[in-house]
Amino acid sequence: MSRKGKIALIVGMSVGAVVLVLMVVAGIYSWRFLSATRKITIEDVDISRVPDGEYPGDFKVFHVSAGVSVTVRDGEITRITLTGGDANRQQMEEVIDRVVDRQTLQVDTVSGATVSSKAVLKAIENALTSSSP
């Protein structure tokens, strides 16, 4: 085998090894991410028991995060503002609209943005279960 052939073989094997390592790392990350997101549970909150005020809340699972500010007046959610979130903001806003309209956290997630939907719902839950406005 020529010197150029040996170099090409070494380079090819090195690139292949790097690609294999990257695939394994990506697979492990994906598996851990999916496992973590399956464990997210959204508890309903009795909004009538939440004192009037504005409550901040956030939630993060791996690379998906959501931050909210929830305003409660007279036992109802009057407004939820998205204060943070790095992906699928439009879908998060859709979930927020559902929560305000139905006055419950037990709403459908947005197809194609399930994890972002769960993150914003969990952020709202965290805001409503915080100790003070």
C-alpha positions as CSV (number, residue, x, y, z in Angstrom):
1,M,0.0,0.0,0.0
2,S,1.3,3.4,-0.9
3,R,2.0,6.1,1.6
4,K,-1.0,8.2,0.4
5,G,-3.2,5.1,0.7
6,K,-2.1,4.6,4.3
7,I,-2.7,8.2,5.2
8,A,-6.2,8.0,3.5
9,L,-6.9,4.8,5.5
10,I,-5.8,6.4,8.8
11,V,-7.8,9.6,8.1
12,G,-10.9,7.6,7.1
13,M,-10.7,5.4,10.2
14,S,-10.2,8.5,12.4
15,V,-13.2,10.2,10.9
16,G,-15.3,7.1,11.3
17,A,-14.3,6.7,15.0
18,V,-15.2,10.4,15.7
19,V,-18.6,9.9,14.0
20,L,-19.2,6.7,15.9
21,V,-18.4,8.5,19.2
22,L,-20.7,11.4,18.3
23,M,-23.5,9.0,17.5
24,V,-23.1,7.2,20.8
25,V,-23.1,10.5,22.8
26,A,-26.1,11.8,20.9
27,G,-28.0,8.5,21.5
28,I,-27.3,8.6,25.2
29,Y,-28.3,12.3,25.4
30,S,-31.6,11.6,23.5
31,W,-32.3,8.6,25.7
32,R,-31.8,10.6,28.9
33,F,-33.8,13.5,27.6
34,L,-36.8,11.4,26.6
35,S,-36.6,9.5,29.9
36,A,-36.7,12.8,31.8
37,T,-39.5,14.3,29.8
38,R,-41.7,11.3,30.3
39,K,-41.4,11.8,34.1
40,I,-42.8,15.4,34.0
41,T,-46.2,15.4,35.6
42,I,-48.4,18.4,35.8
43,E,-50.5,18.7,38.9
44,D,-53.7,20.8,38.8
45,V,-53.7,23.7,41.2
46,D,-56.8,25.0,42.9
47,I,-56.6,28.5,41.6
48,S,-59.4,29.7,43.9
49,R,-57.0,29.2,46.8
50,V,-54.1,31.2,45.3
51,P,-53.9,34.7,46.8
52,D,-54.1,37.7,44.4
53,G,-50.7,38.6,43.1
54,E,-48.2,38.1,40.4
55,Y,-46.1,34.9,40.6
56,P,-42.9,34.0,38.8
57,G,-42.2,30.5,37.8
58,D,-39.8,28.6,35.7
59,F,-38.8,25.1,34.7
60,K,-36.0,23.5,32.8
61,V,-35.5,20.0,31.5
62,F,-32.2,19.5,29.6
63,H,-32.1,22.2,26.8
64,V,-35.8,23.1,27.0
65,S,-36.8,25.9,29.5
66,A,-39.7,28.1,30.2
67,G,-40.2,31.1,32.5
68,V,-43.6,32.7,33.2
69,S,-45.2,35.4,35.3
70,V,-48.7,34.4,36.4
71,T,-51.2,37.1,37.6
72,V,-54.1,35.9,39.8
73,R,-57.0,38.1,40.7
74,D,-60.2,37.1,42.5
75,G,-59.4,33.4,42.3
76,E,-58.8,33.4,38.5
77,I,-55.7,33.5,36.3
78,T,-56.0,36.9,34.5
79,R,-52.7,36.8,32.7
80,I,-49.7,34.7,32.0
81,T,-46.6,36.3,30.5
82,L,-43.9,34.2,29.0
83,T,-40.7,35.6,30.5
84,G,-38.3,33.0,29.2
85,G,-38.0,30.1,26.9
86,D,-35.6,29.3,24.2
87,A,-37.6,27.2,21.8
88,N,-41.2,26.9,20.5
89,R,-42.3,30.2,22.0
90,Q,-45.4,30.3,19.7
91,Q,-46.5,26.9,20.9
92,M,-45.8,27.9,24.5
93,E,-48.1,30.9,24.0
94,E,-50.8,28.6,22.6
95,V,-50.6,26.5,25.8
96,I,-50.7,29.6,27.9
97,D,-53.9,30.8,26.1
98,R,-55.5,27.4,26.8
99,V,-54.7,27.7,30.5
100,V,-56.1,31.2,30.8
101,D,-59.2,30.2,28.8
102,R,-59.9,27.0,30.8
103,Q,-58.5,28.1,34.2
104,T,-56.8,24.8,34.6
105,L,-53.4,23.3,33.9
106,Q,-55.0,20.1,32.5
107,V,-54.9,21.2,28.9
108,D,-53.7,19.5,25.8
109,T,-50.1,20.0,24.7
110,V,-49.2,21.2,21.3
111,S,-48.4,18.5,18.8
112,G,-44.8,18.7,17.8
113,A,-43.9,20.8,20.9
114,T,-44.8,18.4,23.6
115,V,-41.8,19.0,25.8
116,S,-42.0,22.8,25.4
117,S,-45.7,22.5,26.3
118,K,-45.0,20.5,29.4
119,A,-42.2,22.9,30.4
120,V,-44.5,25.9,30.3
121,L,-47.2,24.1,32.1
122,K,-44.7,23.0,34.8
123,A,-43.5,26.6,35.0
124,I,-47.1,27.8,35.6
125,E,-47.6,25.1,38.2
126,N,-44.4,26.2,40.0
127,A,-45.5,29.8,39.9
128,L,-48.9,29.0,41.4
129,T,-47.5,26.8,44.1
130,S,-44.8,29.3,45.2
131,S,-45.2,30.7,48.7
132,S,-45.5,34.4,47.9
133,P,-46.1,36.8,45.1
